[in-house]
Amino acid sequence: MPQEGTAAAWKRGMKDGIPICLGYFAVSFTFGMMAVGQGLTVWEAVFISITNVTSAGQFAGLTLIAAGAPYYEMAITQLIINLRYCLMSFALSQKLQRNVPFFHRFLVAYGVTDEIFGVTVSQEGKVSPSYPYGAMSVAIPGWVLGTLAGAISGNLLPDFMVSALGIAIYGMFLAIIIPPATENKVVMKVVIGAMVMSGLFSFLPLLNRVSAGFVIIITTLLVAGVAAYLHPVEEASEGGR
């Protein structure tokens, strides 16, 4: 199979990045509104999106910033939430062509999000950096511009409309967890377990004094650890090995 040219791979990545861009714009719009609602400036919100490009991590970080959480709590929370990107990067490093130099791998790692990773690893054969670059060149500006638009709108729209639009983030999370939960009973148990744990931390005496960051850390580690112990994923057997 002939190797794809740089320009062709870039264009194909851009094409696959368009739907990702549209989804990112909608989600980051909500983040921008929430950020200015918590007292951040428009450019602080945009800077967070440029340097992070992670929905769950940014929303969790915003909660901790608003609560005045210490830096170490923010760092641990972000490590737990974004640990999956480390695993994705390991897989993606094997998908890239062997002769790809380190600086290209370093730049590709900046754009390792769930969606960009998904479209990249689903490509046939080895992938040149041009393909993820193409996807990133469309998707990441969508994330940043969505944040900018949301932050500006948060300063202009009346409070009742901002509050109503803020509910969109919960709709996004439901859209993420419901499809896999209905198809996989283990995922359903993890979702329910996380909800129960979060409820306990919200309503029980003493537990409701635990800060938001450590609630995320404890809930994630405990629920994920129990699920991994009770329902380990079996490795697929490889022929001849």
C-alpha positions as CSV (number, residue, x, y, z in Angstrom):
1,M,0.0,0.0,0.0
2,P,1.6,3.3,-1.1
3,Q,2.4,5.8,1.7
4,E,0.0,8.8,1.8
5,G,1.4,12.2,1.1
6,T,1.7,14.9,3.8
7,A,-0.9,17.2,2.2
8,A,-3.4,14.4,1.6
9,A,-3.1,13.2,5.2
10,W,-3.5,16.8,6.5
11,K,-6.6,17.4,4.5
12,R,-8.1,14.1,5.5
13,G,-7.4,14.9,9.2
14,M,-9.1,18.3,8.7
15,K,-12.1,16.7,7.2
16,D,-12.5,14.3,10.1
17,G,-11.9,17.1,12.5
18,I,-14.9,19.2,11.4
19,P,-17.6,17.3,13.4
20,I,-15.2,17.3,16.4
21,C,-14.9,21.0,16.1
22,L,-18.6,21.5,16.1
23,G,-19.0,19.4,19.2
24,Y,-16.1,21.1,20.9
25,F,-17.6,24.6,20.2
26,A,-20.9,23.7,21.9
27,V,-19.2,22.2,25.0
28,S,-16.5,24.9,25.4
29,F,-19.2,27.6,25.0
30,T,-20.7,26.4,28.3
31,F,-17.3,26.4,29.9
32,G,-16.6,30.0,28.8
33,M,-19.9,31.1,30.4
34,M,-19.3,29.2,33.6
35,A,-15.7,30.6,33.8
36,V,-16.7,34.2,33.7
37,G,-19.6,33.4,36.0
38,Q,-17.0,32.2,38.6
39,G,-15.1,35.5,38.3
40,L,-12.5,34.7,35.7
41,T,-11.8,37.2,32.9
42,V,-12.5,36.3,29.3
43,W,-8.9,35.9,28.5
44,E,-8.2,33.8,31.5
45,A,-10.9,31.4,30.3
46,V,-9.5,31.3,26.8
47,F,-5.9,30.7,28.2
48,I,-7.2,27.7,30.1
49,S,-8.7,26.2,27.0
50,I,-5.6,26.8,24.9
51,T,-3.3,25.2,27.4
52,N,-5.6,22.3,28.5
53,V,-8.0,21.2,25.8
54,T,-9.8,18.8,28.2
55,S,-13.5,19.2,29.0
56,A,-13.7,17.2,32.2
57,G,-10.4,18.5,33.5
58,Q,-11.3,22.1,32.8
59,F,-14.8,21.9,34.4
60,A,-13.3,20.2,37.5
61,G,-10.5,22.7,37.7
62,L,-13.0,25.6,37.4
63,T,-14.9,24.1,40.4
64,L,-11.7,24.0,42.5
65,I,-10.7,27.5,41.5
66,A,-14.0,28.8,42.6
67,A,-13.7,26.9,45.9
68,G,-10.2,28.3,46.5
69,A,-8.7,24.9,46.6
70,P,-4.9,24.6,47.2
71,Y,-2.6,23.9,44.3
72,Y,-1.7,20.4,45.4
73,E,-5.4,19.4,45.4
74,M,-5.8,20.8,41.9
75,A,-2.8,18.9,40.7
76,I,-3.9,15.6,42.1
77,T,-7.4,16.0,40.8
78,Q,-6.1,16.8,37.3
79,L,-3.7,13.9,37.4
80,I,-6.6,11.4,38.2
81,I,-9.0,12.9,35.7
82,N,-6.6,13.1,32.8
83,L,-4.6,9.9,33.5
84,R,-6.4,8.3,30.5
85,Y,-4.5,10.6,28.2
86,C,-1.3,9.0,29.3
87,L,-2.7,5.6,28.2
88,M,-4.0,7.0,25.0
89,S,-0.5,8.5,24.2
90,F,1.1,5.1,24.7
91,A,-1.3,3.6,22.2
92,L,-0.9,6.5,19.8
93,S,2.9,6.3,19.9
94,Q,2.6,2.8,18.5
95,K,0.3,3.9,15.7
96,L,2.6,6.6,14.4
97,Q,5.2,5.7,11.8
98,R,8.5,4.5,13.3
99,N,10.6,7.3,11.8
100,V,8.5,10.1,13.3
101,P,11.0,12.3,15.3
102,F,10.5,13.2,19.0
103,F,9.4,16.8,18.4
104,H,6.5,15.6,16.2
105,R,5.5,13.1,18.8
106,F,5.6,15.9,21.4
107,L,3.4,18.2,19.4
108,V,0.9,15.4,18.5
109,A,0.7,14.7,22.3
110,Y,-0.7,18.2,22.8
111,G,-3.8,17.3,20.8
112,V,-4.5,13.9,22.4
113,T,-8.1,14.2,23.3
114,D,-10.7,11.4,23.4
115,E,-12.1,12.4,20.0
116,I,-8.8,13.1,18.1
117,F,-7.3,10.0,19.6
118,G,-10.3,8.0,18.4
119,V,-10.2,9.1,14.8
120,T,-6.4,8.7,14.7
121,V,-6.1,5.2,16.0
122,S,-9.0,4.1,13.8
123,Q,-7.0,4.8,10.6
124,E,-5.7,1.8,8.7
125,G,-2.0,1.1,9.0
126,K,0.6,3.5,10.4
127,V,-0.2,7.2,10.6
128,S,2.0,10.2,9.8
129,P,1.8,13.2,12.1
130,S,0.1,15.2,9.3
131,Y,-3.2,13.4,10.0
132,P,-3.6,14.3,13.7
133,Y,-2.2,17.8,12.9
134,G,-5.0,18.2,10.4
135,A,-7.6,17.1,12.9
136,M,-6.1,19.4,15.6
137,S,-5.9,22.4,13.3
138,V,-9.8,22.3,13.1
139,A,-10.8,20.8,16.4
140,I,-8.7,22.8,18.8
141,P,-9.6,26.3,17.4
142,G,-13.3,25.1,17.7
143,W,-12.6,24.5,21.4
144,V,-10.9,27.8,22.0
145,L,-13.3,29.9,19.9
146,G,-16.3,28.3,21.7
147,T,-14.7,29.3,25.0
148,L,-14.2,32.8,23.8
149,A,-17.8,33.1,22.5
150,G,-19.2,31.6,25.7
151,A,-17.1,33.9,27.9
152,I,-18.2,37.0,26.0
153,S,-21.8,35.9,26.0
154,G,-21.6,35.3,29.8
155,N,-20.8,39.0,30.2
156,L,-23.6,40.2,27.9
157,L,-26.5,37.8,28.5
158,P,-28.9,38.3,31.5
159,D,-28.3,36.0,34.5
160,F,-31.4,33.9,34.0
161,M,-30.3,33.0,30.4
162,V,-26.8,32.2,31.5
163,S,-28.1,29.9,34.2
164,A,-30.4,28.1,31.7
165,L,-27.6,27.6,29.2
166,G,-25.3,26.3,32.0
167,I,-27.5,23.2,32.2
168,A,-26.1,22.2,28.8
169,I,-23.0,20.7,30.5
170,Y,-25.1,18.2,32.3
171,G,-26.8,17.3,29.1
172,M,-23.4,16.7,27.6
173,F,-22.3,14.4,30.4
174,L,-25.6,12.4,30.1
175,A,-25.1,12.0,26.4
176,I,-21.6,10.7,27.1
177,I,-22.5,8.1,29.8
178,I,-25.9,6.9,28.8
179,P,-25.1,5.1,25.5
180,P,-22.2,3.0,26.8
181,A,-24.1,2.4,30.1
182,T,-27.0,0.9,28.3
183,E,-24.8,-1.4,26.3
184,N,-22.4,-2.5,29.1
185,K,-23.6,-3.6,32.5
186,V,-20.2,-3.0,34.0
187,V,-20.2,0.7,32.8
188,M,-23.7,1.0,34.3
189,K,-22.5,-0.2,37.7
190,V,-19.6,2.2,37.6
191,V,-21.9,5.1,36.8
192,I,-24.4,4.2,39.5
193,G,-21.5,3.6,42.0
194,A,-20.1,7.0,41.2
195,M,-23.5,8.7,41.7
196,V,-24.0,6.9,45.0
197,M,-20.5,7.9,46.2
198,S,-21.0,11.5,45.2
199,G,-24.4,11.6,47.0
200,L,-22.8,10.2,50.2
201,F,-20.2,13.0,50.1
202,S,-22.9,15.6,49.6
203,F,-25.4,14.6,52.4
204,L,-23.6,12.6,55.1
205,P,-22.2,14.4,58.1
206,L,-18.4,14.7,58.1
207,L,-18.2,13.5,54.5
208,N,-19.9,16.7,53.3
209,R,-16.9,18.6,54.6
210,V,-14.5,17.0,52.2
211,S,-13.5,19.4,49.5
212,A,-14.7,19.0,45.9
213,G,-11.3,18.0,44.6
214,F,-10.8,15.2,47.0
215,V,-14.4,14.0,46.4
216,I,-13.5,13.5,42.8
217,I,-10.2,11.8,43.6
218,I,-11.7,9.4,46.2
219,T,-14.7,8.6,44.1
220,T,-12.7,8.0,40.9
221,L,-10.1,5.8,42.6
222,L,-12.5,3.8,44.7
223,V,-15.2,3.1,42.1
224,A,-12.7,2.5,39.3
225,G,-10.6,0.3,41.6
226,V,-13.6,-1.9,42.7
227,A,-14.8,-2.2,39.1
228,A,-11.3,-3.2,37.9
229,Y,-11.1,-5.8,40.7
230,L,-14.5,-7.3,40.2
231,H,-14.7,-7.1,36.4
232,P,-11.1,-7.3,35.0
233,V,-10.8,-6.9,31.2
234,E,-9.4,-10.1,29.7
235,E,-6.6,-9.7,27.2
236,A,-7.4,-10.8,23.7
237,S,-5.3,-13.9,22.8
238,E,-3.0,-13.5,19.8
239,G,-2.4,-16.3,17.4
240,G,1.0,-18.0,17.6
241,R,1.8,-16.4,21.0
